[in-house]
């Protein structure tokens, strides 16, 4: 199940008088306990009572304390859920109109869930909803329990709860979030909950053979937050309806989004790989071309995920001349202005943390830099082109990269860098004197050194 009920919070509502939903403690509003009888003198204890005294004496009655009885019911159960259920049910028989009834129902619902008594948990959930019709958490509990029941009537009831939840959460006001929760965190939590609701409703619609409605819900959930479960369901519907290409596309998306839980055969990457491969071979008679489809699915899902994130800060957006760029230093200590390199020979090494061959290129460039050590007219910039800049600092703790380390900040686009690594040498006027892109040739060190020597020998512009 995708939901949790916190027992500790429930126990707090029972054991701390007067805090549950703003209600006053029953103990504070009930009749005070009777005072202890005064101690009698020996004479009074032995003297026989007259008939009149006996007639005048009021019958003894036991004074009950609902709050104390509730405390005892909870504490005496300890961590035994079955005992807690028994104690609370007996308490409700004794105090059927207890003002703490709602909290007690919540505790009974939680305990029955932990005891795997789903029907009893559902009964208490629906009692809570009858008292608090807008209780979204309990509605979700009721919907998830009903969805596990095989009969159509239960699915329809669950569908109603889920639809009410979607409408309620869609209207949620971000200003009502807790003070310590940021707007981004609130939005992320809301989107995740909405995704679960769309998937839950889609599964019930599939059960009821309403595939068109299910496709709409799974698709809406997927666009809200890319999900392997939504993609698998869309793939299964497409496969059932003989739309093999669409099924392959959805299974491929699920393959890249799924985790590696070996017990979850529906969302396990290995099983998804077998499923999409089998369907591809069935429709194409071989595995040829499947790799391109998988890569395309990966790129599309990554693009969707990025679209849901805040756009990265744009640097040098309005600058067209590469020699007018301002580049951030990787260590965060200042910037480098490319205009300051005018009149000098510049070695540009474009690299990323994920590029294995960049390490080989770096070792070749090390010999080039050593050749021109001490030359003020030769500048070396190691330009990082990672999209995830947070990966750079940990990488540099393990791997050494020489030169002045800067982020690309658009410089890679200005020089049309399409593959990594790329080595560019600029002459004194800022024109490209040498370029090695991708898998560098074996003579990189010699060729780059020769280009630097030739460019530095030319007169400054």
Phi, psi and omega in degrees: 000153184266003186240160177222147172239129187272110181298325181298315179296322178298313181298325177297321181292335179274321190269349177253105186300138168079009180253350185281111177054032173074015181274150178283146178297131178304326182296329184280341184251352182275172179296134181300152178298148180295147179288152177293140180296146180293149181289131183269151177287159179304321180297318181294329183287330185262340183292136178291146181272140177281162179300323181296318179297321182294319180295326185282343184288132180280146179297143179284131178234144179281127180269121183266152177231095185304320183292317178296321178295323179292318176303316182294320180299320181285310186293323182291339178283337182060231179260014182270106183297321180296319178294321179297317178300313180299315181295316183290324177294320176296322179298318181292329175296320182283324181233072185295338181254025182303132177294350178264014186301321182296315178296323179294318177301320180297317179295320178295319179299313181298315182295320180293326176297314181293335176272002180063028173265078190295321181294320178291322176299319179296320180300314180290325177299318182286334172293321178295316181296326178297328179275319180235086186298340182259018180285096187293322181297314182290325175300321179294320176301311181299318181296317182290327176290314181297325182295336179278351180272138190283341186282149182296325181299319179293321179297321180292320177297317178297321179299320179296314178300315183296318180296320177296321178296314180301316180295321181291313182292326179297332181265004183300138182267119180299338179289346180271002181292159178301150185302325185273357181266128178286161179297321179296317179295320179298315181295319180296317179295318180297316181297321180294318179294318179297320177301313179301321180293317179296318179294316179300314181293322178298319178297320180292322177295324175297317179302323182271008178063034175255066188296325180297317178293321180297317179300319179298316182290315179297321180293317180296319177296318181296319179289333177288319181201109182310129188220133177296321182296318178297317181294319178299315179298318177297321178295319180294319178297316180297320180293319178300325183267014175066027175259077189299317183297319179292320178298317179298319180297317181289319178296324178295319177297316180297324181303318182278340182266343187284156174272192182242039178284111185294341182274345181260091185289340180284327185242014178279131185299323181296313181292324177295322177299317178296320183294311182291324178295318179297315181293321179296314180295324179297323184265342183237001176067003176195177178268000182299131177094347182294323180301319179296322178295317180295317178296320179297319178296320179298313181297320181293317180292323178295319179297321179294318180297319179293325181296332180279349182264157176301141181296141179294156179297137180265130180242141178057031187296324184262006182264129180256335181269117180302336180273014174237016181280154170243120185249134178284138174286142183299327181279359178083001182264077174092193184225169174237127177262122182295338178298333181288348180268357181298136183089358178241162173272132187240128173262119178250118178246104179272121185219166175219165180289332184272355184273107181294322184286344177300330181292321177294317180297320180299320180294325177290321180291332180302319179291327178293314181298320181296330179296327185248021178300135179089354180275115179290341184267006177236122183242138179242120177245122173264111192257112180277130183245021178295139172286322178267092185293338181294344180280344190289311183301312177299323180297317183290344174288335182258329185236141181263132174232124183272176182088177176279117186273123180224158172277152184297316178049038177096350182294327178297322178289322180298326179261012175055047177280116183247350177216155184241136001279159172225130177248126177233134175244124179261138176279186186296336181268359179092006179272154182285119179262339181202144179213128173232119189240132178079221182293103188289149179291161181297332182268023183307311184300314180293316182295318180293319179297319179296320180294321179294316180300315180295317183291323182285339179282338180288148180294148178294146181292000000 
